[in-house]
Amino acid sequence: MNAFPLPAPAMRNIHAMTDLETHDTVETAVILSIGCALFAPHDETAPMMEFYQNVTVASNLALGRTQSA
């Protein structure tokens, strides 16, 4: 099932870019925000779909994630 509301032919040249903002560079680092954008690399229009979510430090620490000193 296609999770994105785009017709199948349009999905052939779609790229996804993700970004994590963290408190450190280790794999257990607290994640501050998550961003993602779907775009066509040869089309200069705005991204087709965007996602951005802040994440609380408290929720990260509750899951055992870490912060640098």
N, C-alpha and C positions, 0 to 999 in steps of 0.2 A: 504494500500500500504506500502511495506517495504521501509523505507527511507535509509537503509544501504545496500551496495552492497555485501551482504553475503547470501549464500543459506539458506533457511528456517531451515533445521536441525541444521546448525551451530549456529543459533540464540538461541537455547535452553539453552546453558550454557555460555552465554555472560553476563558479568557484565559491568556496566558503573560507572566510578568514576569522580566526578566533584570537582572543586576547585575554590573558589573565593578569590582573594586577595583584602582586603578592607583597608580603612583608620581608621576604628573603629569597634566596636563590636555590634553596634545598627543596627536595620533592615533598616534604611535609609542611612547607610554609603556609601560613595563614593566607587565604585568598580574600582580597578586598573587593574585587569586582570581576565579573565575567562578561565579555562582549563577543558578539558574533555578527557577521554581515554576509549575506549572499549577494554576489555580483557577477556580472558578465565582464571579463577582463578587457574586452575590446569595445565596450560601450561606456561612454563618458557620462551617462546619466547617473542619478543617485542609486545607491544599492537597492536591490529588489526587496530585501527583507532585513531588518535589523533586530538585534536582541541585546539588552543591557540589563544587568542585575547587580546591585550592591549586595555584599554578603557581610553579615555582622561578624566582628572578631569573636564575640562570645560563642556564636554557633560553631565557628572553626575550632576554638579551644575545647569545646564540649566533645568534638570528634577526634581530639588528640593532635590537631595540627599545631605547629610551633611558630614562634616569633624569634627573630635574632635579637641579641642583647643590645 
